[in-house]
Each structure stands twice: as C-alpha cells, then as structure tokens.
Amino acid sequence: MKLSRFTAFSSSLLLGTVLALTGAGAAQAASSAALDYVALGDSYSSGVGAGSYDSASGDCKRSTKAYPVLWKNANAPSSFAFTACSGAKTGDVTANQLGPLSTATDLVSITIGGNDAGFSDVMTTCVLQSEATCINRINQAKAYVDSTLPGKLDSVYSAIRSKAPNAHVVVLGYPRFYQLNGTCVAGLSENERAAINDASDYLNAATAKRAANFGYTFASAVPAFTGHEICSSSAWLHSVNWLDIGESYHPTASGQAGGYLPTFSGAA
C-alpha cells in the first residue's frame, strides 16, 4: 500500500528528527550492528604480541587486544567469528579457517602471506648471521613472492569468494619494521633494516595486486605505523624478544589499537 504524501512527509520529518537527536554515530552503529563479520589470517590478525590471549585458542594465540576484537567491541556486529591463527599460511586459511563464512557474511578481514614468504626464517637469518647472508635470504623471499605467492593468495581469495560471495573483504598489509636512522644502537646493520623494509613493501605490493584482481580492498598498515616502527621513540612493534621469541617483530597492544584498528576501520 502506498503512503499518502502527508504520511510520507511525516515519516521523513520524524526520521530527520531522530537522526538530528542521535547523531551520525548512532546511525553508524545501527549499520554495523547488521553486519556478520569474520576475521581470518595469521598472527598479525590473531594478535600475537598484544598479550591477553584467549586460552581456548591454544597455539593460535587469539588476543582480546587484536584489531578484530577491538573492532567488534566498538561496532557490535550481529555476529563475529575469529579464526585467525598464529603461524598460519595460505593453506591453513583454506583448510581450517573458512568454516564461519557463508552467503550471509557481510565483512571479512585477513592478513596472510608473510609466513608463506618465510618471514620467520628471514628474521632469524638476519639476526643470527652475516649481512650478506641476510640480504641473500631476503632476495630468496622476494623471488618466492614473484613466483609462487600470487597463486597461493589467489587460492585463498577464491575460496573466500566461493563461500562468502556477498562479503566486503578487507586485505590488510604488513607494516615496515624499522625506522631508518633511528635510535637503535645495536643489532642489525642499517643496510639490513632497509632491505627488510623493502621486502615488506614488496610483499605488500604483490598482495595488493592480487586483492585488487578479486575486487577486494587492500588496506596498507604502513601509514598508521609510520613513526612507530622499531628504532623509533614510540615503537608499536616488538624487536627481538629473547624471553618470548614468538612475539618478536609483531605489533604490541598499542600497535593493534593505534595501527591496525584504524587501518581496518577506514576500509571496513
């Protein structure tokens, strides 16, 4: 049944009054509350390095301070599934993390590819061995990003598309690790730090290209972390942590809240 002009006008006036009284924030919250959100990915999404891990997540180390949980707490989506896991590679995502996805899924976030490219081995090599060996290992990782990683990323993105065809998918990148010419006085050489930053950019560029091919949104973490890299006066990334090696080169709680959360929020 069609509304009369008076009824339609009255409804519009009422809506305008409600919006004026409640503000855009409430309207945004109402929109977010209708979302079904699934958070996939590796340790940068599970929150390794941020502490406050959910014991039920075991070795996946899902943190209550990870950006997916922080976004969920701020936006109250209608449903939230958190399957990101420490150490995950592309094959782990497709094999173990996609269960919550469905045609009803509205929003998906993911960080993936760093472990496939040998992130942990690169950093171990650079910390423990010579500059020449470090640079060589970085070049091997970049060759892998060129030759093999694109196909592995495509398999993940294709699987997400198949299971959640209606979802808005946000693919988040990795920060640069080091502020060059910063305050670090020991450890890696400046050449090694520059090469590691370059490798991060290289991985991000490859990831952004594959995401774009699927129509997914790539969100770079580099801008939010600029000024907060290792060797800065306010680092949001752990350097080598000999007491908990797994946390090394991962975002702190501040990095999740001040770096990844706004990066994701701006793209969600």
Residue pairs with C-beta under 8 A, 6 or more apart in sequence:
3 11
19 27
29 75
29 76
32 75
32 76
32 77
33 75
33 76
33 77
33 78
34 77
34 78
34 106
35 75
35 77
35 78
35 106
35 107
36 77
36 78
36 79
36 102
36 104
36 105
36 106
36 107
37 68
37 71
37 72
37 77
37 79
37 80
37 81
37 105
37 106
37 107
37 108
37 109
38 80
38 81
38 82
38 83
38 100
38 101
38 105
38 107
38 108
38 109
38 164
38 167
39 45
39 66
39 68
39 80
39 81
39 82
39 83
39 84
39 108
39 109
39 110
40 83
40 84
40 93
40 97
40 98
40 108
40 109
40 110
40 112
40 160
41 84
41 85
41 88
41 93
41 97
41 109
41 110
41 111
41 112
41 172
42 84
42 85
42 86
42 87
42 88
42 89
42 111
42 112
42 114
42 115
43 49
43 61
43 84
43 85
43 86
43 87
43 88
43 246
43 250
44 111
44 114
44 172
44 174
44 250
44 251
44 260
45 66
45 67
45 68
45 84
45 109
45 110
45 111
45 172
46 57
46 60
46 61
46 62
46 63
46 66
46 82
46 84
46 85
46 86
46 88
47 53
47 61
47 62
47 63
47 64
47 65
47 66
47 67
47 69
47 84
47 256
48 61
48 63
48 86
48 246
48 247
48 250
49 237
49 238
49 247
49 250
49 251
49 252
49 255
50 63
50 65
50 66
50 250
50 251
50 252
50 253
50 255
50 256
51 63
51 65
51 253
52 63
52 64
52 65
52 253
53 61
53 62
53 63
53 64
54 62
54 63
54 64
57 85
59 85
59 86
59 87
60 84
60 85
60 86
61 85
61 86
61 246
62 69
62 82
62 84
62 85
63 69
63 253
63 256
65 253
65 256
65 257
66 82
66 84
66 256
66 260
67 109
67 256
67 257
67 260
67 261
67 263
67 264
68 80
68 82
68 84
68 109
68 264
69 82
70 256
70 257
70 261
71 109
71 261
71 264
71 265
71 268
72 80
72 82
74 265
77 106
77 107
81 100
83 96
83 97
83 98
83 99
83 100
84 97
84 110
84 111
85 92
85 96
85 97
86 246
87 115
88 96
88 97
88 112
88 115
89 112
89 115
89 116
89 152
90 112
90 113
90 116
90 152
90 153
90 155
90 156
91 152
93 110
93 112
93 156
93 159
94 155
94 156
94 159
98 159
98 160
98 163
101 108
101 160
101 163
101 164
101 167
102 163
102 164
103 164
103 165
103 166
104 166
105 163
105 164
105 166
105 167
106 166
106 167
106 168
107 167
107 168
107 170
107 268
108 160
108 164
108 167
108 168
108 169
108 170
109 169
109 170
109 172
109 264
109 268
110 156
110 160
110 169
110 170
110 171
110 172
111 171
111 172
111 173
111 174
112 153
112 156
112 171
113 145
113 149
113 152
113 153
113 203
113 206
113 207
114 174
114 203
116 144
116 148
116 149
116 152
117 141
117 144
117 145
117 149
117 203
118 137
118 140
118 141
118 144
119 141
119 249
121 137
122 134
122 137
122 138
122 141
122 196
122 199
123 196
123 248
123 249
125 133
125 134
125 137
126 134
126 137
126 138
126 188
126 192
126 196
127 187
127 188
127 240
131 189
131 191
131 192
134 188
134 192
134 195
135 191
135 192
135 195
138 195
138 196
138 198
138 199
141 199
142 199
142 202
145 202
145 203
145 206
146 206
149 203
149 206
150 206
150 209
150 210
153 206
153 207
153 210
153 211
154 210
154 213
154 214
157 169
157 171
157 210
157 211
157 213
157 214
157 216
158 214
160 167
160 169
161 169
161 214
168 217
168 268
169 211
169 214
169 216
169 217
170 216
170 217
170 219
170 264
170 267
170 268
171 207
171 208
171 211
171 216
171 217
171 218
171 219
172 218
172 219
172 221
172 260
172 263
172 264
172 267
173 203
173 204
173 207
173 208
173 218
173 219
173 220
173 221
173 222
174 200
174 203
174 204
174 221
175 200
175 221
175 222
175 224
175 225
175 229
175 236
175 237
175 251
175 255
175 259
176 197
176 200
176 201
176 222
176 225
176 226
176 229
177 193
177 196
177 197
177 200
177 229
177 230
177 237
177 249
178 184
178 188
178 193
178 194
178 196
178 197
178 229
178 230
178 231
179 227
179 229
179 230
179 231
179 232
180 190
180 193
180 194
180 197
180 231
181 190
182 229
182 230
182 231
182 232
183 231
183 232
183 233
184 193
184 230
184 231
184 239
187 239
187 240
188 196
193 231
201 222
204 220
204 222
207 218
208 218
208 220
211 217
211 218
212 218
217 267
219 263
219 264
219 266
219 267
220 263
221 259
221 260
221 263
223 263
224 258
224 259
224 260
224 262
224 263
225 236
225 237
225 255
225 259
227 234
228 234
228 235
228 236
228 237
228 254
228 255
228 258
228 259
229 235
229 236
229 237
230 237
230 238
230 239
230 249
235 252
236 251
236 252
236 254
236 255
236 258
236 259
237 249
237 250
237 251
237 252
237 255
238 247
238 248
238 249
238 250
238 251
238 252
239 248
239 249
240 248
240 249
241 247
241 248
251 259
251 260
